[in-house]
């Protein structure tokens, strides 16, 4: 009987291997969520695959009422369920923080004013913010971005704005 309970459990070394993969993951940030999630899910999946290969017989399906007992019998399955729940929580928090960052970026873009650092640098900063907004599915049309940048310039740049508009009209 002791050997049958050992056959249904993943070995501690396999669980430790899965945990070492999880510990070796790069820290989560706003640019690596898809690959981070894939690697995180893969570790317990590989342990489950090892379990499936090494188990000599098929196990009958577990009903929902018996599910908690099955999880206690197989720590790998419980770890997989816990990891899946944690992934959903992280995804919800990640999406929320992404929306918050996009909101802060659009507010910064809309409220930006020329700071005297140089017209080229200011235009580059504003177009960079507009490009970042595209990655958050908040794309602005180029005409709007140009119009917004020109309108945010102080009165000292009226000649620059007039020349730009003159060039724009003559180019059409």
C-alpha positions as CSV (number, residue, x, y, z in Angstrom):
1,X,0.0,0.0,0.0
2,X,2.9,2.4,0.7
3,X,4.2,1.8,-2.8
4,X,0.9,2.8,-4.4
5,X,0.9,6.1,-2.5
6,X,4.4,6.8,-3.6
7,X,3.5,6.0,-7.3
8,X,0.8,8.8,-7.2
9,X,3.0,11.5,-5.8
10,X,5.6,13.5,-7.7
11,X,9.1,13.0,-6.4
12,X,10.5,15.8,-4.2
13,X,13.4,16.3,-6.6
14,X,10.9,17.0,-9.5
15,X,9.0,19.5,-7.4
16,X,12.2,21.1,-6.3
17,X,13.2,21.3,-10.0
18,X,9.9,23.0,-10.9
19,X,10.4,25.5,-8.0
20,X,14.0,26.2,-9.1
21,X,12.7,27.1,-12.6
22,X,10.1,29.4,-11.0
23,X,12.8,31.0,-8.8
24,X,15.0,31.5,-11.8
25,X,12.4,33.6,-13.7
26,X,13.2,37.2,-14.5
27,X,11.2,39.7,-12.5
28,X,7.9,40.6,-13.9
29,X,7.6,44.0,-15.6
30,X,5.4,45.6,-18.2
31,X,7.4,44.3,-21.1
32,X,7.8,40.6,-20.3
33,X,4.4,39.4,-19.1
34,X,3.6,37.0,-21.9
35,X,7.0,35.1,-21.8
36,X,7.1,35.3,-18.0
37,X,3.6,33.7,-17.8
38,X,4.5,31.0,-20.3
39,X,7.7,30.0,-18.3
40,X,5.8,30.1,-15.0
41,X,3.1,27.8,-16.3
42,X,5.6,25.4,-17.9
43,X,7.3,24.3,-14.7
44,X,4.4,22.5,-13.0
45,X,3.2,21.3,-16.4
46,X,6.5,19.5,-16.9
47,X,6.2,17.9,-13.5
48,X,2.7,16.7,-14.4
49,X,4.1,15.3,-17.7
50,X,6.8,13.4,-15.8
51,X,4.1,12.2,-13.4
52,X,1.9,11.0,-16.4
53,X,4.9,9.2,-18.0
54,X,6.0,7.4,-14.8
55,X,2.5,6.4,-13.5
56,X,2.0,2.8,-14.6
57,X,-1.8,2.9,-14.7
58,X,-4.5,5.3,-15.7
59,X,-6.3,7.0,-12.8
60,X,-10.1,7.3,-12.9
61,X,-11.5,10.8,-13.3
62,X,-12.1,12.7,-10.1
63,X,-15.5,14.2,-9.5
64,X,-15.7,17.8,-8.2
65,X,-16.6,16.7,-4.7
66,X,-13.6,14.5,-4.5
67,X,-11.3,17.1,-6.1
68,X,-10.0,18.4,-2.7
69,X,-8.9,14.9,-1.7
70,X,-7.2,14.3,-5.0
71,X,-5.2,17.5,-4.6
72,X,-4.1,16.4,-1.2
73,X,-2.9,13.1,-2.7
74,X,-1.0,14.8,-5.5
75,X,1.0,17.9,-4.4
76,X,1.9,18.6,-8.0
77,X,-1.7,19.0,-9.1
78,X,-2.3,21.3,-6.1
79,X,0.7,23.4,-6.9
80,X,-0.5,23.6,-10.5
81,X,-4.0,24.8,-9.3
82,X,-2.5,27.3,-6.9
83,X,-0.2,28.6,-9.6
84,X,-3.1,29.0,-12.0
85,X,-5.0,31.0,-9.4
86,X,-2.0,33.1,-8.7
87,X,-1.5,33.7,-12.5
88,X,-5.1,35.0,-12.8
89,X,-4.5,37.3,-9.8
90,X,-1.2,38.6,-11.3
91,X,-2.8,39.1,-14.7
92,X,-5.7,41.1,-13.2
93,X,-3.2,43.3,-11.3
94,X,-0.9,43.6,-14.3
95,X,-3.8,44.7,-16.6
96,X,-4.9,47.2,-13.9
97,X,-1.4,48.7,-13.6
98,X,-1.0,48.9,-17.3
99,X,-4.3,50.8,-17.6
100,X,-3.1,53.1,-14.8
101,X,0.2,53.7,-16.5
102,X,-1.6,54.4,-19.9
103,X,-3.9,56.9,-18.1
104,X,-1.0,58.6,-16.5
105,X,0.8,58.8,-19.8
106,X,-2.1,60.3,-21.6
107,X,-2.5,62.9,-18.8
108,X,1.1,63.8,-19.1
109,X,0.8,64.1,-22.9
110,X,-2.3,66.3,-22.8
111,X,-1.0,68.5,-20.1
112,X,2.6,68.9,-21.4
113,X,4.0,72.4,-21.9
114,X,7.2,73.5,-23.5
115,X,9.9,73.7,-20.9
116,X,12.5,75.7,-22.8
117,X,14.9,72.7,-23.2
118,X,15.0,73.1,-27.0
119,X,12.2,72.7,-29.6
120,X,13.7,69.6,-31.2
121,X,13.9,67.8,-27.8
122,X,10.4,68.9,-26.9
123,X,8.9,67.6,-30.2
124,X,10.8,64.3,-29.8
125,X,9.6,63.9,-26.2
126,X,6.0,64.5,-27.3
127,X,6.2,62.1,-30.3
128,X,7.8,59.5,-28.0
129,X,4.8,59.7,-25.6
130,X,2.4,59.4,-28.6
131,X,4.3,56.3,-29.7
132,X,4.1,54.8,-26.2
133,X,0.4,55.3,-26.2
134,X,0.1,53.2,-29.3
135,X,1.4,50.2,-27.3
136,X,-1.5,50.7,-24.9
137,X,-4.1,50.7,-27.8
138,X,-4.5,54.5,-27.3
139,X,-3.2,55.5,-30.7
140,X,-3.6,59.1,-31.7
141,X,-3.7,60.2,-35.4
142,X,-0.5,61.9,-36.5
143,X,-2.4,65.1,-37.5
144,X,-3.7,65.3,-33.9
145,X,-0.3,64.8,-32.4
146,X,1.2,67.5,-34.6
147,X,-1.7,69.9,-33.8
148,X,-1.4,69.2,-30.1
149,X,2.4,69.8,-30.1
150,X,2.1,73.1,-32.0
151,X,-0.7,74.3,-29.7
152,X,1.3,73.5,-26.6
153,X,4.2,75.8,-27.7
154,X,4.4,79.3,-26.2
155,X,3.8,82.5,-28.2
156,X,7.6,82.9,-29.0
157,X,7.1,80.1,-31.6
158,X,4.3,81.7,-33.6
159,X,6.7,82.2,-36.5
160,X,7.7,78.6,-36.4
161,X,4.0,77.5,-36.3
162,X,3.1,79.8,-39.2
163,X,6.1,78.5,-41.3
164,X,5.1,74.9,-40.6
165,X,1.5,75.6,-41.6
166,X,2.6,77.4,-44.8
167,X,4.8,74.5,-45.7
168,X,1.9,72.1,-45.0
169,X,-0.4,74.1,-47.3
170,X,2.2,74.4,-50.1
171,X,2.9,70.7,-50.0
172,X,-0.7,69.7,-50.6
